[in-house]
């Protein structure tokens, strides 16, 4: 897992135990862009309304508004659907059905294992991160189209549109030939060019990973 991909992620961490709150924030800050802290649901809602939040990590039982009530209010009153991980103790099982009904994205047992928390964050955020990367590439593709033109830009677009979550293109030359209507020499030459400039890297025979860093400057 490439946890560096979380570097632009903004987290809202809702936890009433100050020592746990501060320790977790200190570690999370090494992986994400920003960590906002709240001690109960009311504070969490205020922060979520005032800031762009990518993911919420929240305890359930807290003084005042608890974590479940906070999520219900964000969803029902403010129409905010933010990916959420709930931290829960064994004694809070009565609340888990409510959490499941809210379609929260993950559960972490307390005391929180930071490695498990970060892994869950990565898994939850991966589709969004992947889409963001591909959207960034789409702008570059349109720019390249004016320079490359013709069937070659269609080949590049086809490759990017058929990547899996690990940026692996599992298609074949023949699929590109059939879908775009180009000759095999054109496809082979295009792949050779993409390999040469570092946009693609060969994983194994006829399997390639797309390295978008050459396109979007990350």
Secondary structure, 3 states (H helix, E strand, C coil): CCHHHHCCCEEEEECCCHHHHHHHHHHHCCCCCEEEEECCHHHHHHHHHHCCCCEEEEECCCCCCCHHHHHHHHHHCCCCCCEEEEEECHHHHHHHHHHHHCCCCEEEECCCCHHHHHHHHHHHHHHHHHHHHHHHHHHHHHHHHHHHCHHHHHHHHHHHHCECCCCEECCCHHHHHHHHCCCHHHHHHHHHHHHHCCCEEEEECCEEEECCHHHHCC
